[in-house]
């Protein structure tokens, strides 16, 4: 499906800011846009990529603000699930994940996702994830990687979900600081809105060192999922 364009007023409503703020950001090159017949136009897909980048560099307070924006724009006709844990199933969790190299992690995570029956072509997904990793590694400083393709893989997915693999042996995964990675999430989404909402919630959760310590000690997929669900409920209740 082709991406639609926002004008200034539409984008302002989408981001819950004023039209003047959008104009200022566009004029200063702070947000992707182009002029058509002297009027600013903003590609929906480019705005989604921009929001993804904002999620990647935001602190906890800013992440909460981004998530509120996404919640206000949430189309319940696309998906009525409200929590990250609603997108996770035991079949898509590996404790431990049996992989020792960057390439094998991607392949094994995609095979894990395919074992649910919701991903039909793990090889295509692996190629899309590898391409995204080549563009910009998703490994964070805290030993977590948020794997995902650049665009939703609608043609090979029956539904949106999240896979999780926890390796007992941290491995190099492209982190610029050289820190190794041992917790891997794979976001499999059929829609940009779903992808952004999952990514924003994940980014908030993995900033919790207590959560990460507990995940690294998890002995089973069921335990790992319960840790995430409990932590997420606490996060929501404190907002």
Buried (B, 14 or more C-beta within 10 A) or exposed (E): EEEEBBBBEBBBBBBEBEBEBBBEBBEEEEBBBEEEEEEBBBBBBBBBBBBBEBBBEBEEEEBBEBBEBBEEBBEEEBBEBEBBBBBBBEBBBBBEBEBEEBEEBBBBBBBBBBBBEBBEBBEBBBBBBBEBBEEEBBBBEBBBBBBBBBBBBEEBBEBBBBBBBBBEEEBEBBBEEEBEBBBBBBBBBBBBBBBBBBBBBBBBBBBBEEBBEBBBEBEEBEBBBBBBBEBBEEBEEEE
